[in-house]
Amino acid sequence: MAYTADNWPIAAAMLPFPGTGTGGVHANDADSSVWAEAFMEVKDAGFANADLTDSWVRPGDLSRERLAEFKQTAADVGIGLPAISAIRRSVIEEGNWEANLAYSHRTIDAAAELGCEVVSVGLHQAITPEQQQQLWFWTVEGHKDPLEDRETWGNAVVRLRELGRHAAEVDVLLSLEMYEDTYLGTADSSVRLVQDIGLANVGLNPDLGNLVRLHRPVEDWRELVAKTLPYANYWHMKNYYRDEDVARGTYVTMPAPMESGLINYREAFKVALSVGFQGILCTEHYGGDGLSVSAGNQEYLRRHVLPKRDGYALGGSQVSQGRQQPTADLAKV
């Protein structure tokens, strides 16, 4: 049974929730009532699920007792926890890769304990001080992976394969988030990385917004979709307004609701279905009331993008899809 608009699992990114509260207490050390309040906001916004973006809580750094308390808190509120997004913990970051790799392993174990279906990781690194000074951090270039360095590429393959094997052992998918100027920064490079890793449970998180928002020439979103969706097993979804004046070398972007930005997700999802995608979706938004915009994005997906009836033609994916089974009441939690 394939997913439809009524039951396709969609999670809210926890990006709008700060990792450190007003009292200076990190979310990992906060009382469970703080977690419950955040989950209730997500539920009240209309979501049945949350993506545990680790800029908020870091599940991989919770003790076993606190992890159990975290899981129970979500259950008490009635929020599903199908995914963890571990961001800016590159396994090839010079000087930090060993700690990042260990953290990623802990995150996979935490995901299994929480009953998550997927862990999303990437090769992007911490935002630079110059980026932190901008209204939109992506308007200034950050870290760049050494594209012609075969040794570093090989390290990425070996270490991500190690994580993929661990994930497979605990029945979790590993998804690689696309991000500019990394080995996951172009369609061709991202696909090659997945192919070199060579594990069925390792696929792509084709976060198209991360690429189209750049203030420089970018790949056409249609080419990104065509090349990467056959390897996708999870999907961070957001959109951006984009204006180009190529003659003057001017490129301007800003966050947009999914239905209004450059990427036509109605068309993108037709491609996704044609290549067998059945992964969890996560709606994101930067700036303003990000949770409300994400909620509007979920409504847009269910009303206009996702298939209304089952029995539709579904192609074959190049990677494994989710183990979570559709349930008729999933969207009504």
C-alpha atoms as one frame of an Amber mdcrd trajectory, in Angstrom:
protein
   0.000   0.000   0.000   1.549   3.294  -1.100   1.244   6.551   0.786  -1.412
   9.110  -0.145  -2.031  12.729   0.805  -4.040  11.650   3.843  -1.370   9.510
   5.454   1.999  10.491   4.005   4.256  11.072   7.050   5.285  14.728   7.244
   7.452  16.032  10.070   8.021  19.567  11.297  11.662  20.593  11.506  12.574
  21.694  15.023  14.720  24.512  13.597  12.537  27.259  15.152  13.293  26.003
  18.662  16.587  27.209  20.196  19.158  24.849  21.584  19.685  27.116  24.597
  16.759  28.618  26.504  16.412  32.103  27.930  17.933  30.946  31.210  21.041
  29.653  29.492  20.082  25.999  29.935  20.683  23.763  26.926  17.669  21.827
  25.677  19.421  18.557  26.533  19.538  19.587  30.194  16.087  21.183  30.338
  13.172  19.836  32.315  10.960  17.521  30.306   8.217  20.151  30.512  10.304
  22.277  28.119  10.342  19.414  25.630   6.606  18.902  26.101   5.902  22.568
  25.446   7.835  22.457  22.157   6.123  19.247  21.064   2.741  20.733  21.918
   3.483  23.754  19.718   4.290  21.397  16.874   1.106  19.405  17.448  -1.036
  22.532  17.727   0.410  23.705  14.412  -1.121  20.617  12.820   1.773  18.169
  12.724   1.695  14.525  13.755   5.494  14.215  13.639   8.667  16.109  14.453
  12.096  15.923  12.845  14.540  16.075  15.748  16.867  18.686  14.296  19.826
  18.554  16.664  20.263  22.315  16.766  17.524  21.863  19.408  17.877  18.606
  21.369  20.823  16.308  20.594  19.410  12.808  21.148  22.848  11.285  20.682
  24.096  13.136  23.766  21.238  12.189  26.094  21.855   9.568  28.761  19.845
   6.375  28.492  17.535   7.572  31.258  17.019  11.000  29.717  16.463   9.464
  26.286  13.708   7.289  27.739  12.211  10.393  29.378  12.395  12.241  26.062
  10.652   9.400  24.250   7.931   9.247  26.883   7.406  13.012  26.709   6.773
  12.852  22.976   4.406   9.915  23.474   2.496  11.772  26.196   2.026  14.767
  23.885   1.164  12.533  20.929   3.981  13.462  18.554   5.766  10.902  16.406
   9.555  10.936  16.159  10.348   9.363  12.782  13.602  11.188  12.033  16.713
  12.834  13.458  18.662  15.409  11.464  22.236  15.627  12.724  23.646  18.782
  11.145  27.118  20.279  10.789  28.910  17.174  12.078  30.985  16.311   9.025
  32.917  13.053   9.258  35.736  14.628   7.217  36.074  17.853   9.211  39.763
  18.383   9.898  40.535  18.047  13.585  36.982  17.064  14.529  36.082  14.127
  12.324  36.631  11.492  15.015  34.340  13.266  17.487  31.775  13.860  14.734
  31.870  10.216  13.677  31.408   9.049  17.267  28.535  11.504  17.721  26.887
  10.203  14.533  27.117   6.641  15.842  25.504   7.718  19.122  22.784   9.473
  17.149  22.017   6.299  15.194  21.724   4.346  18.440  19.443   7.032  19.870
  17.322   6.920  16.720  16.863   3.183  17.097  15.893   3.612  20.754  13.357
   6.305  19.851  11.875   4.216  17.044  13.006   6.590  14.300  12.999   5.450
  10.712  15.788   7.654   9.382  18.849   9.634  10.436  19.905  12.479   8.149
  23.561  13.528   8.198  25.664  15.755   5.980  29.139  17.051   5.239  28.441
  20.722   5.982  30.407  22.277   8.804  29.814  25.016  11.357  28.696  28.425
  10.131  31.681  30.765   9.984  31.898  33.988  12.037  31.399  35.999   8.836
  28.273  34.004   7.984  26.923  34.582  11.488  27.009  38.339  10.881  24.665
  38.134   7.868  20.883  38.299   7.845  20.934  35.145   5.703  24.073  33.077
   6.315  24.073  31.554   2.824  24.864  34.930   1.224  28.505  34.434   2.288
  30.495  31.365   1.314  31.401  28.962   4.088  33.432  25.770   4.243  34.288
  23.990   0.998  35.217  20.332   0.661  38.402  19.751  -1.394  36.721  18.560
  -4.569  39.798  17.086  -6.264  41.220  15.394  -3.159  40.807  11.645  -3.676
  41.985  10.808  -0.161  39.378  13.034   1.489  36.679  11.690  -0.825  37.731
   8.170   0.109  37.544   9.038   3.802  34.016  10.340   3.316  32.983   7.123
   1.576  34.556   4.846   4.198  33.203   6.734   7.214  29.700   7.198   5.825
  29.662   3.527   4.847  30.567   2.704   8.448  27.588   4.740   9.635  25.373
   3.113   7.031  26.288  -0.373   8.183  25.607   0.593  11.778  22.244   2.045
  10.758  21.341  -1.128   8.878  22.119  -3.221  11.965  19.500  -1.302  13.967
  16.956  -1.073  11.101  17.449   2.631  10.376  17.887   4.424   7.060  20.800
   6.840   6.617  20.111   9.873   4.441  22.783  12.271   3.173  21.685  15.911
   3.127  22.679  17.893   0.061  24.490  21.139   0.872  26.526  23.613  -1.141
  30.287  23.303  -1.641  30.472  19.842  -0.084  30.709  16.448  -1.750  26.906
  16.599  -1.510  26.794  19.995  -3.204  25.928  18.982  -6.772  23.614  16.376
  -8.222  26.379  14.373  -9.892  28.686  14.391  -6.880  25.864  13.434  -4.501
  24.795  10.493  -6.643  28.390   9.319  -7.028  28.899   9.429  -3.273  25.857
   7.225  -2.678  26.981   4.853  -5.401  30.505   4.638  -3.962  29.132   3.899
  -0.480  27.087   1.132  -2.049  24.578   0.312   0.711  20.864  -0.059   0.050
  19.879   1.773   3.246  22.008   4.849   2.410  20.365   7.413   0.166  20.009
  11.124  -0.399  18.104  13.870   1.359  17.675  16.130  -1.704  17.338  19.431
   0.162  16.939  21.488  -3.003  16.507  24.717  -1.083  20.054  24.527   0.225
  21.278  24.892  -3.345  18.824  27.229  -5.085  19.207  29.882  -2.355  22.826
  30.668  -3.239  23.654  34.152  -4.526  25.488  32.795  -7.547  24.750  30.584
 -10.563  23.225  27.244  -9.525  22.100  24.017 -11.153  18.595  24.076 -12.569
  16.247  22.603  -9.955  14.717  20.321 -12.591  18.111  18.717 -13.256  18.683
  18.321  -9.515  15.330  16.554  -9.205  15.870  14.280 -12.189  19.307  13.149
 -11.043  18.890  12.863  -7.270  15.318  11.662  -6.638  16.065   8.083  -7.786
  18.456   7.902  -4.796  16.315   9.767  -2.245  15.079   8.131   0.961  14.176
  11.251   2.994  13.386  14.825   2.000  13.880  18.203   3.689  11.505  20.530
   1.823  11.630  24.320   1.665  11.593  26.974  -1.036  13.114  30.323  -1.935
  12.260  33.283  -4.109  15.099  33.699  -6.579  15.911  36.517  -8.982  18.769
  36.501 -11.470  20.266  39.280 -13.557  22.972  37.297 -15.284  24.174  40.232
 -17.383  25.010  42.175 -14.222  26.058  39.147 -12.192  23.317  39.758  -9.622
  21.591  36.938  -7.750  19.107  37.491  -4.927  17.161  34.942  -2.875  15.026
  34.894   0.237  12.897  32.256   1.985   9.456  31.593   0.525   6.482  29.338
   1.253   6.816  26.141  -0.740   3.979  26.987  -3.131   5.427  30.423  -3.961
   9.142  29.877  -4.526  11.268  28.903  -7.487  10.965  25.135  -7.089   7.713
  23.687  -8.403   7.145  20.896  -5.907   4.031  19.712  -7.729   6.246  18.799
 -10.686   9.125  17.593  -8.506   6.879  15.133  -6.706   5.620  13.631  -9.938
   9.220  12.756 -10.672   9.668  11.412  -7.133   6.771   8.993  -7.538   7.992
   7.902 -10.952  11.255   6.744  -9.355   9.698   5.016  -6.361  10.072   7.571
  -3.575   8.089   6.738  -0.422  10.194   8.499   2.185   9.220  10.710   5.098
   8.938  14.422   4.325  10.132  17.265   6.535   8.982  20.845   6.004  11.383
  23.656   6.960  11.523  27.439   6.832  14.071  30.057   7.887  13.071  33.408
   9.326   9.889  34.798  10.875   7.378  32.304  12.224   9.098  29.287  10.725
   6.754  26.782  12.363   3.631  28.412  10.917   5.153  28.600   7.443   6.180
  24.950   7.760   2.595  24.123   8.733   1.376  25.958   5.641   3.862  23.948
   3.616   2.392  20.733   5.003  -1.104  21.880   4.026   0.121  22.733   0.526
   1.634  19.274   0.161  -1.500  17.467   1.295  -3.919  19.620  -0.732  -2.019
  20.093  -3.961   1.069  17.882  -4.307   0.698  14.431  -2.766  -1.389  11.765
  -4.556  -5.025  11.802  -3.477  -5.705   8.127  -4.174  -3.716   4.930  -3.825
  -3.161   2.636  -6.756  -1.026   5.208  -8.573   1.942   4.172 -10.683   5.041
   3.940  -8.506   8.433   3.400 -10.054  11.413   1.576  -8.576  13.931   3.397
  -6.390  17.687   2.862  -6.474  17.760   2.729  -2.640  15.624   1.250   0.104
  12.559   3.193   1.155  11.058   3.513   4.618   9.883   0.609   6.729   7.066
   2.716   8.230   3.693   1.522   7.007   0.910   3.940   6.031  -1.922   4.216
   8.538  -5.264   5.841   7.812  -5.240   7.943  10.954  -1.599   9.079  10.884
  -2.470  12.620   9.819  -5.214  12.908  12.456  -2.988  12.526  15.539
